[in-house]
């Protein structure tokens, strides 16, 4: 999963490729109607770790 930005239109798409056939093009594209900042990233963690972090920070 990645995102592709059109800096002229100030829009982005989240693109999900087929993991076993990258050349086939995306299996899904999600249009984001605004620009996503360059360097944007995310992290995937288990729910249990997220809950531990919430408790530790008092959230």
GIDAPE-V804473 format. One record per run of one state. SS is the DSSP state (a for helix, b for strand, c for the rest). FROM is the first residue (numbers start at 1). TO is the last residue. If there is no record, write none. Layout:
{{SS/FROM/TO} {SS/FROM/TO}}
This chain:
{{c/1/1} {b/2/6} {c/7/10} {b/11/17} {c/18/21} {a/22/24} {c/25/25} {b/26/32} {c/33/46} {a/47/57} {c/58/59}}
